[in-house]
Amino acid sequence: MIARSYLFVPADRPERFAKALAAGADVVIIDLEDAVAPASKSAARDALSNWLASRPDAAEQAGVQVLVRINGADTPWFHDDVLLASDHAVTAVMLPKAAEIEPLREVVTRTHARRVLPLVETAGGIAAARKLARQPGVFRLVFGTVDFQLDLDIEGDGDELLAARSELVLASRLAGIVPPADGVETAIDDIDALAAATRRARRLGFGAKLCIHPRQVATVNAGFSPSAEQLAWAQRVVDAAAGAGGAAVAVDGKMVDAPVLARARRMLAARR
């Protein structure tokens, strides 16, 4: 199954790793970048390394993938982070401020072509999105909305980012990779705002969303999963088409053609 939710946890807080793994997210992002102060980078890397060595099967037992967000290629921590990310327990690597091809290729090569998720969070990243998406080893694009707003001095997260969001969806589809993941909702306690943001992302063609707190996970998972009503509709469509033997058929008063049947089958395949 393709991940719907990505939950961040700071790499310098190993006591939180188990809680993050148990939060219900499809992927846990152990963050060496924004969540860790510069003075704590080395200690955070050591903490993550020790945890991976002592609990190499922790993520597998929890049924969760572990992704590491490394520091950017223009930082002094990049190369050591990439080396750590080659650990066999790390299933994917997130590269921040992705905009250039060479750092991305280095991550893919040095981590043995594991899944890499470029974090697009600058104007340059959006401009390069189609090239990034086509690189071998790239699994999914991720939209870093907060840093993108800062880079372009944008004050809103709605229509103000529509063009950028649509470009990531289009770039992903053209490259034949999975739909992108949308950025975080910073209002941790506003579940209604999170649900609305998740619905918007889904309508635009995104397939997942970043989470910054465990309490956000359930809402994001629900937003990217077919509802009971949708699954019931999809089953009626599939059953009606099967019974029609190729003839035209209507379900709930609406004609079922090939795209409608394909959407119904996709919903049923996405059941969790």
N, C-alpha and C positions, 0 to 999 in steps of 0.2 A: 504494500500500500504506500502511496505517496504521502509524505508528511503534510499535516495541516497546521501544526503548531510547533514553534521553536521557542523554547524557554531559556532565557539568559540566566547564568549564575556566575558570580565573580570567581576567577581562578584562585584568588588569594583567600577564599573562604571555603576551604575543603569541608568544613563541618556542615555546609549547606548542600553538598553534592547529593547526598542520599535523599534529602527532602525534594530536591529538584527532580531526581529520577523517579520519585514516587508521585509527582504532581499530575501525571496523566498526559504530559506533553509527548508528542511523537518524537521530538528531538530535543536534547538538552545541549545548549551552547555554553561551553565553559569558556569564559571570556578573559583573554589576556590583554585586551585593548582598553576600551573606554572605561570599563569598570574597575581598572587597576591603576593606581597612581604611579607615576614614573619611578619613584623611589622603591616601589614594591614589585616592579616587574620581574626581577630575578627570583625573588622569594615566591612569587605567584607561579612562575614556571616550575620551580622546584617542588612546590606543593602539588601541582598537577602531575608532575612526573612521578612523585612518590605515590600518589593515589592510583595512577594507572598501573604502577608496578605491584602495589599491594592488593588492588581489586581489579585485575584485568578482565574479569567476567561480570563485573557489577552491572554494567549497562545491559549486557545480554540477558542476565537474569531478570532484570526489570522490564525487558522487552522494549527498551528505549535505545535510540541511536545517540552516540556522543559526537558532537561536532566541536571543534576548537576554533574560536575566532582569534587569529593571530594579530600581531601588530603589523602596520603597513610597511611596504617595501622601502619607504623613505625614513624609517626609524632604525635606531641601533639595535633593536631587539628582533628584527625580522628574521635573520638567518637562524638564530637559536630557536626561535619559535617554530620555524619550518622543520627544523630537525626534530623537535619534540613531537610535532604533528605527524611525523612518519610512524609513530608508535602504532602497532597493529590494532590496539583497542580504539583508536580514533577512526571513525568511519567517514568523516568529512572535514574539510577545512573551509573556513570563511575568510576571505581576503578583503579587508576594508579598503575604502577609497579606491576601488578598482577602476582603472581607466586606461592603463597601459598593458600591452600584451605580454611583454617580457617578464614582469614579475609573476604574472599568472602562469606562464609556461614554467617558470622556475618552481613554483609551488606544485604544479602537476608532476613535474619530473622528480623532484626530490621527495615527494610523498608517494611515489610509485603509482601515479595516475589515479589516486583515490578521488572520490567526489570532491569537487571544489565549487564553492558558492561565492561568486564575486558579489561584494556588497557595493552597490551603485549608489553613491551619495554625493556626487558632485556634478557640475555641468559637463565636465570632461567625461565622466562615467556614462551619462546619458548619451552623449555624442558617440561614444564607443560601444554602446550596448550591443549592437548587432554583431560587431567583431568579437566582443567578449563571449557572447552566447554561443558562437560557433567554434570556440577553442576546444580541442580535445580535453576531456576530463571535466569540463564544466557541466554540472548537473542542473543548477537552478540559479537564476538571477534573484537578488534580494534588494529591495528598495530601502535605503537608509534615509528615511524621510526627514528626520530631525537635522542631520548634517546637510542634507540637500537644501532645506529651507535656509539654513545659515549661509551656505555658499552663495545662494542667489538672492539673499535678503528678502525671502518670501515669508509673509506673516500668517498665512492660512494653510490648512491641511486638506481642504476640500477641492473645489474647482481649481484652486491655484496650482494644484499638482496633477490635474487631470492629464495634461499632455505628457508629462513624464511617466505617469503610471501606464498610460496607453502605449507608450513607446516600449516599455519593458515587456508588456504582454505581447506586442507584435514581434519584438526581437526574439522572444522565446519561441513563439510559434514558427517563425521563419527558420530558426535553427533546429527545430525538432526536439527541443528539450521541454521539461515539464513547466507548467505555468509558474510565474514568479511568486515570491513571498513579499507581502506588503510590510511596511514598517510598523513601529510600535505605537500603541496608544498610551500616552504619558499620564493620563488621568487614571491612576491605578484603581481607585474606588468607584469610578463612574462606569458601571457595567452596561448601562444603557448606551453610553457613548461608544463603548467598545463593541457592543453588538451592532450598532449602526455602522461603525467603521468597517467591521468585518463583512456586513452585507454589501456595503459599497465595493469593497475589494473583490468580493465574489462576483458581483454584477459586472465589474470591469474586466474579469477574466483572470484574476489572481487565484492561486490555489492554496495559499497558506498565509500565515501572519506571524510576526515576531511578538513575543510576550516578555514583559519585564517583571512579572510577578505570578506566582503559582495560581492565584485566584482568577487570573485572566484566561487560563488554559481551557476550562470547560466551555466558556462562551465562544472562544475561537474554534475549538473542535466542532461545536454544534453548528457554527456558521458555515463551515466548509464541509459539512456532511449533509446528505439528503435528509429531509424531515420525514416523519412517518407518512404524512399526507403525500409528499412527493413520491415516496417509494410505492405507496398504494396506487397512485396514478400510473407510475412507470410499469407496474405489474399488469395493470389493466390494459395498457397499450400493447405490451409484449404479448399478452394472452390473446387480445383481439386480433393482432396481426398474424399470430400463429394459426388462429382459427379461420382466418379469411383466405388462406391458401394463395396469397399473392394478390387478391382482389382488393379494391379500395375499401376502407373501413373507417368508421368514425368512433371516437371515444369522448364521452362527455360533451357531445355535440360538436366536436372539432375533428376535422379530417386528419388522419394519420398518414403522413408521407415518410419518405426515407429519412430525412433529417430528424423528424419527431421520434421515429422508432430508434434511431441511433442515440438520441439524447436519453430516451427511456432506458435503453440497455446500459448506457454509461452510468446512469444513476444507480441501477441495480448492482453494477459492478463495484460501485463505491461504498456499498454497505459495510459497516464496521461491526 
